[in-house]
């Protein structure tokens, strides 16, 4: 299980680095204007109708959670995946013990 979670953490960190690189390239293409893609923007690139349906469902069925969900979707994509990947890497990292 620990090996699998280390692999998941590595994949999340790689995704975060790819998203950070994509934001850096987009910023350079726009003449230095800072470009940061949020989780909602990334989700919308792949499947906008489901993102809209999810936002509508949260707003209508879970109004108390709506602001928290919208705040989570506003996080930079590289920050959300990178932080989770680093936390998992620390938790499931190699344990050095007496040999």
Secondary structure, 3 states (H helix, E strand, C coil): CHHHHHHHHHHHHHHHHHHHHHHHHHHHHCCCCCCCCEHHHHHHHHHHHHHHHHHHHHHHHCHHHHHHHHHHHCCEHHHHHHHHHHHHHHHCCCCCCCC
